[in-house]
Amino acid sequence: MFTNYVKIAWRTLRKQGGYTAINVIGLALGLACCLLITLYVVDELSYDRFNAKADRIYRLHSDIKFGGEVMNMAVTPDPLGPTLKQDYPQVEQFTRLHQQGTWSVSQAGTTSVIREDNITFADSTVFDVFTLPLLAGRYAGADPKRALAQPNSVVISEAAATRHFGSQNPIGQTLLFNKMPYKVTALMRDMPTNSHFRADFLLAMSSDDYQWGQWVSNNHHTYVVLRPGVDADAFARNLDAVAEKYVGPQILSFLGSTMAQFRQANNRFAFTMMPLTDIHLHSKQTIQLAPVGDIRYVYIFSAVALFILLIAGINFMNLATARSANRAKEVGVRKVLGSGQGQLLNQFMTESVLTTAMAMLLAVGLVAAALPLFNDIAAKQLTFRRLITPFWLVMLPVVPLVVGLLAGVYPAIFLSSYRPIAVLKGKIIARSGGALLSSARLRSGLVVFQFMMSVLLIIGTIVVYRQMRYIQTKNLGFNREQMLVVNGTDGLGKQTETFRQVVLQLPGVVNGTVSGYLPTPSNRSNTSFFPEGQIEPQKAVSMQNWSVDYDYVKTMGMQLVQGRDFSRSFGADSSGIILNETAAKLFGGKAIIGKRIAVYADVVNKLTKSYTVIGVVKNFNYESLRQEVGALALILQGSTGSISFRLNGSSNVAALVSQIEANWKRLAPGQAFSYAFLDDNFDQMYRTEQRVGTLTLVFSVLAVLIACLGLFGLAAYTAEQRTKEIGVRKVLGASVTSVVALLSQDFLKLVLIAIVIASPVAWWAMHRWLADFAYRVDIEWWVFALAGVLAVGIALLTVSVQSIKAALVNPVKSLRSE
């Protein structure tokens, strides 16, 4: 019997080729979107779960409020990990990571230098905490416990080994990191992409040039492994006691106040911890090892996948019922010949499942074709092979079965409920008038739901793109356009200033500055400043402390609102300081020029250094626009790292970069030349939002397209039901325009209802999203109006196709059956 159902279903689908094609394409698009988003969501949720001890690993954080600043950081003092391991038996192991910036790396005895980013100092226990396999085979014999035990030892990844050694065995070879030699002791597999940090070089922590033992300096990412069975929440309550016992004395030494007095001044210094598997999606801390994701986007895309799948299923239902008039006599004949409602149900459900199976095959093909583009947009490395797993091999046949049954059950019941005698007399009547009424209401409700989701996505897309546009055009307090940043100036050595002067002579170069600090987000820490002679918690101001040269403010296009810039004409400017408006306000506002402020130059020996405020620079955004501009100080002090050149807007940038590179190679032979543009560095902060905006746009278009297929089906159904009415109206003189308006108005009412429902929901959702930005656009009324106009226009265009077709039918043909 089942074989017979399949044969009849196949013949029916082939006979109704156009109807079948629309159904299959609509379902395939919905299923393909759902598969892509599911791959994305599964990847986001998989971060760090490859670690064997992932369920017992926790990262420690420092939550500090001091000097007017609130700092929730992913870094801690360097002694925290060893102290916890020593004082608490619940801690099985700890490790620390101290990430470095971009370094020049070369093989000893060669002149070829490569600029490397993923360089991290790590404790030798890093392999006890994280699952970072060392390669076997010809590199066998490496002991994870000893790989980083000795100073100046380094473990490198496969990719790094290929870059620096090719096919040679790297074990025992020497690499120079900023000209400091390190011996390669082991080779590790490349870290998985679904890790919250990435390291190509793990350097022995014992070689880190750091002032150890500072409980008030936070620079290390610290992880602990709790023993099996330990209650993490109960253990976390010990962290307050650790802060009291170890941080308290240093605060007393540093500020002259006890921890209790420190807290009474509305300050805070506490340690917290987070499960390793929560870091990628739930961490809001600053100073991350790498950019993290956001659980809200997982929720958003999961909802989008569900909605698109629902829209596709709704289309199937609407298209099936739209064809009901054409199949009514078939049902009548089958019932007269003895078919029961159960047999008809089985027949129609078989057609539904077969349709969804065909759609799933097409969807898998669409996923394979779209995956490279999706990876490019979403910044992922998903592969089609991920679908060839036991989980997916079970889900791929199950999904069309479930979707087919759910989407086909209503049309099957509806079609199988026709009264055979009435149908054969030319009347389409279900077993009860209420059934017809309820089916009409259901179809209308489904259309409202489809377009409600579509309007939500349209409004969301408009708001995201407006915010991204606002970020790109906002006056940030400095000029990031036409700013070329040459990285790695440590490779120039003593030739740094010579290189700057040579480049300044090139036509098209306006100005240049040497600095390790750029007004783009970076893992920088704050320093506490005090009014001179008033070192106490209530007087402290926690702020950024940037070392710059004489030309920094001018080159960056910053604006002074009080005082003056650093000048070579003033020999005492080495003890001068420029504050931004936020810092000036904290220190006394407009009467700040000439005031003296101090900072600890050596915390251990309690040595301070004083500066005279010579100027106030207008606030500029050096962090993400999600944050208010914090306090910042500019100090005249030598600092390397990069050289920034202001270029003339009319210059040939490509030719100019070639000339700059030629001068670099002449002054720093063998050193890698690396550059970027400041506006590109700034845009990188918002790559996640840009990707979300692009993906939202794509899925919005697809959702609207799929919804239009459903509306098309409902319009076809309505036109079939009202064929004779249209004929009568035309005989009585109705024009084509009036008939089209008659058939369209009911659908437009449904779309307007969808807009009314979707608008407040969209306002609430986007208001929540924008709340993450300290500087953001307003959600104005025209956004909803534009979304509504687009939805109405799309719906009208879709319905008009069927309405015009019905209106142009010869009325004689419509009425000849009467």
C-alpha positions in Angstrom: 0.0 0.0 0.0 2.8 2.4 0.9 4.5 1.8 -2.5 1.2 2.7 -4.2 0.9 5.9 -2.2 4.5 6.9 -3.3 3.7 6.1 -7.0 0.5 8.2 -7.0 2.2 11.0 -5.1 5.1 11.1 -7.6 2.7 11.1 -10.6 0.7 13.9 -9.0 3.7 16.0 -8.3 5.0 15.5 -11.8 1.7 16.4 -13.3 1.5 19.6 -11.4 5.1 20.7 -12.3 4.7 24.4 -11.6 3.0 24.0 -8.3 5.5 21.4 -7.2 8.5 23.6 -8.3 7.2 26.6 -6.2 6.6 24.3 -3.2 10.0 22.6 -3.4 11.9 25.9 -4.0 10.2 27.6 -1.1 10.8 24.7 1.3 14.4 24.3 0.0 15.2 28.0 0.7 13.8 27.7 4.2 15.6 24.5 4.9 18.9 25.8 3.5 18.7 28.9 5.6 17.9 26.8 8.7 20.9 24.4 8.0 23.3 27.3 7.5 22.2 29.1 10.7 22.3 25.8 12.6 25.9 25.2 11.5 26.7 28.7 12.7 25.0 28.3 16.0 26.5 24.9 16.7 30.0 26.3 15.9 29.4 29.3 18.3 28.3 27.0 21.1 31.2 24.6 20.6 33.9 27.1 21.6 36.6 25.6 24.0 34.7 22.4 24.4 37.5 20.5 22.7 39.5 20.8 26.0 39.3 17.5 28.0 38.9 19.4 31.3 36.6 22.1 29.8 33.9 21.5 32.5 36.4 22.2 35.3 38.4 25.1 33.8 37.6 28.7 35.0 39.1 32.0 34.0 39.6 34.5 36.8 38.7 38.2 36.4 39.4 41.5 38.2 36.5 43.7 38.9 37.7 47.1 40.0 36.1 50.5 40.7 38.7 53.2 41.4 39.4 56.7 40.5 36.1 57.3 38.7 36.6 54.2 36.5 34.8 50.9 36.5 37.0 48.1 35.1 35.8 44.6 34.6 38.9 42.9 33.2 39.7 39.5 32.0 43.2 39.8 33.5 44.4 39.5 37.1 47.5 40.1 39.2 50.3 37.6 38.4 50.4 36.0 42.0 46.7 35.0 42.0 47.1 31.7 40.2 50.0 30.3 42.3 48.4 31.6 45.5 45.1 29.8 44.8 47.0 26.6 44.0 49.0 26.9 47.2 46.2 27.9 49.6 43.2 25.9 48.3 43.3 22.2 47.8 40.2 22.5 45.6 42.5 23.8 42.8 44.0 21.0 40.8 46.2 23.2 38.6 46.6 26.8 37.3 48.2 28.5 34.3 48.8 32.0 33.2 49.0 33.6 29.8 50.6 37.0 29.1 49.8 38.0 25.5 52.2 40.1 23.6 51.8 42.5 20.7 53.2 42.1 17.2 56.9 41.0 17.3 59.6 40.5 14.7 60.5 36.8 14.5 63.3 35.3 12.5 65.3 32.0 12.4 68.7 32.4 13.9 71.4 32.8 11.2 69.0 34.2 8.6 68.0 37.7 7.6 64.3 36.9 6.8 62.0 38.5 9.4 58.3 37.8 9.7 55.9 39.9 11.8 54.0 37.6 14.1 50.9 38.4 16.1 49.9 35.3 18.1 52.8 35.4 20.7 52.0 34.5 24.3 54.1 33.9 27.4 52.7 30.8 29.2 53.4 28.8 32.3 54.7 25.3 31.8 51.4 24.1 33.2 49.5 25.3 30.1 49.5 21.8 28.8 48.0 20.5 32.0 45.1 22.9 31.7 44.4 23.1 28.0 44.3 20.3 25.5 47.1 21.3 23.2 48.5 18.1 21.7 52.2 18.0 20.9 52.9 16.3 17.6 54.1 12.7 17.6 55.9 10.9 14.8 59.3 12.4 13.9 58.8 14.9 16.7 58.0 12.3 19.3 59.7 12.6 22.7 58.5 16.1 23.6 57.3 16.1 27.3 54.5 18.6 27.9 55.6 19.0 31.5 59.1 20.1 30.4 58.4 21.9 27.1 58.3 25.3 28.8 60.1 24.5 32.0 63.4 26.2 31.0 63.9 29.9 30.3 64.1 31.0 26.7 62.2 28.0 25.4 59.3 28.1 23.0 56.6 25.8 21.7 55.4 26.6 18.2 52.4 25.6 16.1 52.5 23.6 12.9 51.6 26.7 10.8 54.4 28.7 12.5 56.9 25.8 11.9 56.0 25.8 8.2 56.4 29.6 7.9 59.8 29.6 9.5 61.3 26.2 8.9 59.5 24.8 5.8 60.0 21.0 5.8 62.9 21.1 8.3 62.6 19.7 11.8 62.1 22.7 14.1 63.0 20.9 17.3 66.2 22.3 18.8 66.3 25.2 16.4 66.5 28.8 17.6 64.1 31.6 16.8 64.8 35.3 17.5 61.8 37.2 19.0 62.6 40.9 18.8 66.3 39.7 18.5 66.0 37.6 21.7 66.9 33.9 21.2 64.4 31.1 22.1 65.0 27.4 21.6 62.1 25.4 20.0 61.4 22.6 22.4 58.2 21.2 21.0 55.7 21.4 18.1 52.0 21.6 18.9 49.0 21.1 16.6 47.4 24.3 15.3 44.8 25.4 17.8 41.2 24.8 16.8 39.4 27.8 15.4 36.7 27.4 18.0 39.0 28.5 20.8 38.6 31.8 22.7 42.3 32.5 22.1 44.9 31.5 19.5 48.6 31.2 20.0 51.2 30.2 17.4 54.1 30.7 19.9 54.1 29.8 23.6 57.1 31.3 25.3 58.3 30.3 28.7 56.8 32.5 31.3 60.1 32.6 33.2 61.6 34.6 30.4 59.0 37.4 30.6 60.6 40.6 31.7 58.0 41.5 34.3 58.0 43.0 37.8 56.5 40.0 39.6 54.5 39.9 42.8 52.2 43.0 42.2 48.7 42.4 43.5 47.5 45.8 42.3 48.7 45.3 38.7 46.5 43.3 36.4 48.2 41.9 33.3 47.8 38.1 33.2 45.0 35.9 32.0 44.8 33.3 34.8 43.0 30.0 34.6 42.4 27.3 37.3 41.3 23.7 37.0 39.1 22.7 39.9 39.2 19.1 41.2 36.4 16.8 40.2 33.3 17.3 42.4 34.2 20.8 43.6 31.3 23.2 43.8 32.5 26.2 41.7 30.0 28.6 43.3 31.2 27.6 46.8 34.8 28.0 45.8 34.2 31.4 44.2 33.2 32.7 47.6 36.8 32.3 48.8 38.0 34.9 46.3 36.8 37.8 48.5 39.0 36.5 51.3 42.0 36.3 48.9 41.5 39.9 47.9 41.3 40.9 51.5 44.4 39.0 52.5 46.7 39.8 49.6 45.5 42.9 47.9 44.6 44.7 51.1 48.2 45.1 52.3 49.4 46.5 48.9 46.5 49.0 48.9 47.5 50.0 52.4 51.1 50.5 51.2 50.1 52.2 48.0 47.4 54.5 49.2 47.8 54.5 52.9 44.3 53.1 53.5 43.0 49.8 54.6 40.7 47.7 52.4 37.7 48.8 54.5 38.6 52.5 54.0 39.1 51.7 50.3 35.6 50.4 50.1 34.1 53.2 52.2 35.4 55.6 49.5 33.0 53.8 47.1 35.8 51.8 45.5 36.0 48.0 44.8 38.6 45.4 44.1 37.3 41.9 43.7 38.1 38.7 41.9 35.4 36.7 40.0 35.6 33.6 37.8 33.8 32.4 34.7 33.5 28.8 33.2 35.8 28.4 30.2 32.9 27.4 27.9 31.1 30.6 28.7 33.9 32.9 27.7 33.2 33.2 24.0 29.5 34.0 24.2 29.0 35.5 27.7 32.2 37.4 28.6 31.7 41.2 28.8 35.2 41.8 30.3 37.8 44.1 28.7 41.3 43.0 27.7 40.3 39.7 26.0 42.9 37.5 24.4 40.8 37.7 21.2 37.4 39.1 20.1 34.5 37.2 21.6 31.0 36.5 20.4 27.7 37.4 21.8 25.0 34.9 23.0 22.3 37.4 21.9 23.3 36.9 18.3 23.0 33.1 18.8 19.5 33.6 20.1 18.6 36.0 17.3 19.8 33.7 14.5 18.2 30.7 16.1 14.9 32.6 16.1 15.5 33.7 12.5 16.1 30.0 11.5 12.9 28.9 13.2 10.9 31.8 11.7 12.1 31.1 8.2 11.4 27.4 8.5 7.9 28.3 9.8 7.3 30.7 6.9 8.4 28.0 4.5 6.0 25.5 6.1 3.2 28.0 6.1 3.8 28.5 2.4 3.4 24.8 1.8 0.1 24.9 3.6 -1.2 27.9 1.8 -0.1 26.6 -1.6 -1.7 23.2 -0.9 -5.1 24.7 0.1 -4.8 27.1 -2.9 -4.9 24.0 -5.1 -7.8 22.4 -3.3 -10.4 23.5 -5.8 -8.5 21.7 -8.6 -8.4 18.5 -6.5 -11.9 18.6 -5.1 -13.3 16.3 -7.8 -10.4 13.9 -7.4 -11.3 13.6 -3.7 -15.0 13.1 -4.6 -14.3 10.3 -7.1 -12.0 8.6 -4.7 -14.6 8.7 -1.9 -17.3 7.4 -4.3 -15.0 4.5 -5.3 -14.6 3.5 -1.6 -11.6 5.5 -0.3 -11.9 6.3 3.4 -10.7 9.6 4.9 -7.8 7.7 6.5 -6.6 6.5 3.1 -6.9 10.0 1.7 -5.0 11.4 4.6 -2.2 8.9 4.0 -2.1 9.8 0.3 -1.8 13.5 0.9 0.7 13.1 3.7 2.8 11.0 1.4 2.8 13.8 -1.1 3.8 16.3 1.6 6.7 14.2 2.9 7.9 13.5 -0.7 7.8 17.2 -1.4 9.9 18.0 1.7 12.3 15.2 0.9 12.9 16.7 -2.5 13.3 20.1 -0.9 15.9 18.8 1.6 18.0 17.3 -1.3 17.9 20.7 -3.0 18.6 22.5 0.3 21.7 20.4 0.9 22.9 21.4 -2.5 22.2 25.0 -1.8 24.2 24.8 1.5 27.2 23.3 -0.3 27.1 26.1 -2.9 26.5 28.9 -0.4 28.9 27.8 2.3 32.0 29.6 1.0 30.1 32.9 0.7 28.5 32.3 4.1 31.9 31.7 5.7 33.2 34.9 4.1 30.3 37.0 5.5 30.2 35.3 9.0 34.0 35.0 9.3 33.8 31.3 9.9 35.6 28.2 8.6 32.6 25.9 8.4 32.9 23.0 5.9 30.4 20.7 4.2 32.0 17.8 6.0 30.3 18.9 9.2 27.1 17.6 7.7 28.6 14.2 7.3 28.5 13.2 11.0 26.2 10.7 12.8 24.1 13.6 14.2 23.5 15.1 10.8 23.1 11.8 9.0 20.2 11.1 11.3 18.8 14.7 11.2 18.8 15.2 7.4 16.2 12.4 6.8 14.3 13.1 10.0 13.8 16.9 9.4 11.9 16.5 6.1 9.8 13.8 7.6 8.9 16.0 10.6 8.5 19.2 8.5 6.5 17.3 5.9 4.1 15.8 8.5 3.6 19.1 10.3 3.2 21.2 7.2 1.0 18.7 5.4 -1.3 17.6 8.2 -3.7 20.6 7.8 -4.0 20.5 4.0 -4.4 16.7 4.1 -7.3 17.0 6.7 -8.8 19.9 4.7 -8.7 18.1 1.3 -9.9 14.8 2.7 -12.9 16.3 4.4 -14.8 17.3 1.2 -18.3 15.9 0.8 -18.3 13.7 -2.3 -21.9 14.3 -3.5 -21.6 18.1 -3.2 -18.1 18.1 -4.9 -19.3 16.1 -7.9 -22.2 18.6 -8.3 -19.6 21.4 -8.6 -19.7 22.7 -5.1 -16.6 22.7 -2.8 -18.0 22.1 0.7 -16.1 20.6 3.6 -17.9 18.6 6.3 -19.0 21.8 8.0 -19.2 25.5 7.2 -17.2 26.2 10.4 -14.3 24.3 8.9 -14.2 26.5 5.9 -14.5 29.6 8.1 -11.7 28.4 10.4 -9.5 27.5 7.5 -9.9 31.0 6.1 -9.0 32.6 9.4 -6.1 30.3 9.8 -4.7 31.2 6.4 -5.1 34.9 7.2 -3.4 34.4 10.5 -0.5 32.7 8.9 -0.1 35.5 6.3 -0.1 38.0 9.2 2.6 35.9 11.0 4.8 35.7 7.9 4.8 39.4 7.2 5.1 40.3 10.9 8.4 38.3 10.8 9.4 40.0 7.5 8.7 43.5 8.9 10.7 42.7 12.0 13.7 41.7 9.9 13.4 44.7 7.6 13.3 47.1 10.6 16.2 45.3 12.2 18.3 45.5 9.1 17.6 49.3 8.6 18.5 50.1 12.3 21.7 48.0 12.1 22.8 49.7 9.0 22.0 53.1 10.3 24.1 52.5 13.4 27.0 51.2 11.3 26.7 54.3 9.1 26.6 56.5 12.2 29.8 54.9 13.5 31.6 55.3 10.2 30.7 59.0 9.9 30.7 60.2 13.6 33.2 62.9 14.5 35.5 60.9 16.8 37.6 63.8 17.9 40.4 62.9 15.6 40.8 62.5 11.8 41.2 58.8 10.9 41.1 59.4 7.1 44.2 59.2 5.0 46.3 58.0 8.0 48.9 55.3 7.1 50.2 53.3 10.1 53.6 51.6 9.6 53.9 48.8 12.2 56.9 47.2 13.9 59.1 50.3 14.2 61.3 48.3 16.7 62.8 46.8 13.6 64.3 50.2 12.7 66.2 50.5 15.9 68.0 53.8 16.1 66.9 54.6 12.6 63.3 55.3 13.6 63.5 59.1 13.6 65.6 59.0 10.4 62.9 57.0 8.7 60.2 59.4 9.8 62.1 62.4 8.5 62.9 60.7 5.2 59.2 59.8 4.6 58.1 63.3 5.5 60.2 64.6 2.6 58.0 62.5 0.2 55.4 64.5 -1.8 52.0 63.7 -0.5 53.0 63.1 3.2 51.7 65.9 5.4 52.9 64.9 8.9 54.1 61.9 11.0 54.3 60.8 14.6 56.0 57.9 16.4 54.0 56.3 19.1 53.0 53.0 20.5 49.5 54.3 21.1 46.8 54.8 18.5 43.2 55.9 19.1 41.8 52.5 18.4 40.9 49.8 20.9 43.9 47.9 22.4 44.7 45.9 25.5 45.9 48.8 27.5 45.7 49.3 31.3 44.9 52.3 33.4 47.2 54.2 35.8 46.2 56.0 38.9 47.0 59.7 39.1 46.6 62.0 42.1 46.8 65.7 42.7 50.3 66.4 43.8 50.7 65.7 47.6 47.2 64.1 47.9 47.7 60.4 47.5 44.5 59.0 48.9 41.6 56.9 47.5 39.2 59.8 47.3 41.5 61.9 45.1 42.6 59.2 42.7 41.8 59.4 39.0 42.3 56.2 37.0 43.1 56.9 33.4 45.0 55.9 30.3 48.6 57.1 30.1 50.0 57.4 26.6 53.6 58.2 25.7 53.6 60.4 22.6 55.9 62.7 20.7 55.7 66.4 19.8 53.7 65.8 16.6 51.1 63.4 17.9 48.2 65.8 18.5 48.8 67.6 15.2 49.2 64.5 13.1 46.1 62.9 14.6 44.0 66.0 13.9 43.0 66.4 17.5 41.7 69.7 18.9 43.0 71.5 22.0 40.3 73.3 24.0 42.6 74.7 26.7 46.3 75.5 27.0 48.8 74.4 24.3 50.4 71.4 22.6 53.8 70.0 23.3 56.5 72.2 21.7 60.2 71.8 21.1 60.5 75.5 22.2 59.7 74.5 25.8 62.5 72.4 27.3 60.4 71.6 30.4 57.7 69.8 28.4 59.2 66.5 29.4 57.4 67.1 32.7 54.3 68.4 31.0 51.0 66.5 30.6 48.0 67.0 28.3 44.6 65.7 29.6 41.4 65.0 27.7 38.2 66.7 28.8 37.1 63.8 30.9 40.3 63.7 32.9 40.4 67.5 33.2 36.8 67.5 34.7 37.9 64.9 37.3 40.9 67.0 38.3 39.2 70.4 38.5 37.6 71.4 35.2 38.4 74.8 33.6 41.0 75.8 36.2 43.2 72.8 35.4 46.1 74.5 33.4 49.2 74.8 35.5 48.0 72.3 38.1 50.4 69.6 39.2 49.4 65.9 39.3 51.5 62.9 40.3 51.8 59.2 39.5 53.7 56.4 41.1 56.8 55.8 39.0 57.8 52.8 41.3 55.0 51.3 43.4 57.4 49.0 45.4 59.7 51.9 46.5 56.9 54.5 46.6 58.6 56.8 44.2 56.3 59.3 42.5 56.7 61.6 39.5 54.9 64.9 39.1 53.6 66.6 35.9 52.3 70.0 35.1 49.1 70.2 33.1 49.9 72.3 29.9 46.8 71.6 27.8 43.4 69.9 27.5 42.5 68.0 24.3 39.0 67.6 23.2 37.6 64.1 24.0 38.3 61.6 21.3 37.0 58.1 21.0 39.9 55.7 21.6 37.7 52.8 22.5 34.5 51.3 21.0 31.5 53.6 20.7 29.8 51.2 23.1 31.7 53.0 25.9 31.8 56.6 27.1 35.1 58.4 26.6 37.3 57.7 29.7 40.0 59.8 31.3 43.3 59.9 29.3 46.7 61.6 29.6 49.3 62.3 27.0 52.9 62.5 28.2 55.9 63.5 26.1 58.0 60.4 26.2 59.8 58.2 23.7 57.7 55.2 22.6 58.0 52.9 19.6 55.6 50.5 18.0 54.3 52.3 15.0 54.7 55.4 12.9 51.6 57.2 11.7 51.7 59.4 8.6 49.1 61.8 7.5 48.7 61.6 3.7 47.5 64.2 1.3 44.0 63.2 0.1 44.9 63.8 -3.6 48.1 61.7 -3.5 48.6 58.4 -5.3 48.4 56.1 -2.2 49.7 53.0 -3.9 52.7 54.7 -5.3 53.3 56.5 -2.0 53.2 53.2 0.0 55.7 51.7 -2.5 58.1 54.6 -1.9 57.7 54.3 1.9 58.4 50.6 1.7 61.5 51.2 -0.4 62.9 53.6 2.3 62.0 51.0 5.0 64.0 48.3 3.2 66.9 50.6 2.8 67.0 51.5 6.5 65.9 48.2 7.9 67.1 45.5 5.5 65.6 42.1 6.2 62.9 43.5 8.4 59.3 42.8 7.4 57.4 45.9 6.2 53.8 46.0 7.6 51.3 48.7 7.3 47.6 49.4 7.7 45.2 52.4 7.5 43.8 53.8 10.7 40.2 53.8 9.4 40.5 50.1 8.7 41.8 49.4 12.2 38.9 51.4 13.6 36.3 49.5 11.5 37.6 46.1 12.8 36.0 46.9 16.1 32.6 46.6 14.5 33.2 43.6 12.2 30.7 41.5 14.3 27.9 44.1 13.9 28.8 44.5 10.2 28.6 40.7 9.7 25.3 40.6 11.7 23.9 43.4 9.5 24.9 41.6 6.3 23.5 38.2 7.5 20.3 39.9 8.7 19.9 41.6 5.3 20.4 38.3 3.4 18.0 36.4 5.6 15.5 39.3 5.5 15.5 39.1 1.7 15.0 35.4 1.8 12.3 35.6 4.4 10.4 38.2 2.4 10.9 36.1 -0.8 9.5 32.9 0.9 6.7 34.9 2.5 5.8 36.2 -1.0 5.5 32.7 -2.2 2.9 32.0 0.5 1.0 35.2 -0.4 1.1 34.2 -4.0 -0.5 30.9 -3.1 -3.2 32.5 -1.0 -3.9 35.0 -3.8 -4.2 32.1 -6.3 -6.6 30.3 -3.9 -8.8 33.4 -3.5 -8.9 34.1 -7.2 -10.0 30.5 -7.8 -12.7 30.8 -5.1 -14.1 34.1 -6.5 -13.9 33.3 -10.2 -17.6 33.5 -10.8 -18.0 36.6 -8.7 -15.4 38.3 -10.8 -17.2 37.2 -14.0 -20.5 38.7 -12.7 -18.8 41.9 -11.7 -17.2 42.3 -15.2 -20.5 41.6 -16.9 -22.1 44.3 -14.8 -19.3 46.7 -16.0 -16.5 46.5 -13.4 -13.1 47.5 -14.7 -9.9 45.5 -14.4 -8.6 48.1 -11.9 -11.6 47.8 -9.7 -11.4 44.0 -9.7 -7.6 44.1 -8.9 -8.4 46.5 -6.0 -11.2 44.2 -4.8 -8.9 41.2 -4.7 -5.9 43.1 -3.2 -7.6 45.0 -0.4 -8.1 41.9 1.8 -4.4 41.0 1.6 -3.3 44.5 2.2 -5.3 44.6 5.4 -3.4 41.5 6.6 -0.1 43.1 5.8 -1.1 46.3 7.6 -2.1 44.2 10.7 1.3 42.6 10.5 3.0 46.0 10.4 1.0 47.2 13.5 2.0 44.1 15.5 5.6 44.0 14.3 6.5 47.7 14.9 6.4 47.9 18.7 8.1 44.5 18.9 10.9 45.7 16.5 11.3 49.0 18.5 11.7 47.1 21.7 14.2 44.6 20.2 16.3 47.2 18.5 16.2 49.5 21.5 17.8 46.7 23.5 20.4 46.1 20.9 21.3 49.8 20.7 21.6 50.0 24.5 25.1 48.4 24.2 26.3 51.6 22.4 27.1 54.7 24.4 26.8 56.7 21.2 23.9 55.5 19.0 21.2 56.6 16.6 17.6 57.3 17.5 15.0 54.9 16.2 12.9 57.4 14.2 9.3 57.1 13.0 10.3 57.0 9.3 12.1 53.6 9.9 8.8 52.0 10.6 7.1 53.9 7.8 9.8 52.8 5.3 9.5 49.1 6.5 5.8 49.4 6.1 6.0 50.8 2.6 8.4 48.1 1.6 6.2 45.4 3.0 3.0 46.8 1.4 4.8 47.3 -1.9 6.1 43.8 -2.0 2.8 42.3 -1.0 0.9 44.4 -3.5 3.3 43.4 -6.3 2.9 39.7 -5.4 -0.9 39.8 -5.1 -1.3 41.9 -8.3 0.2 39.2 -10.4 -2.7 36.8 -9.5 -5.3 39.6 -9.3 -4.6 41.0 -12.8 -4.6 37.5 -14.2 -8.0 36.8 -12.7 -9.4 40.2 -13.8 -8.3 39.6 -17.4 -10.2 36.3 -17.7 -13.1 36.4 -20.2 -16.3 36.5 -18.0 -18.1 34.2 -20.5 -15.5 31.5 -19.7 -16.0 32.2 -15.9 -19.8 31.8 -16.1 -20.2 29.1 -18.7 -20.5 26.3 -16.0 -23.6 28.0 -14.6 
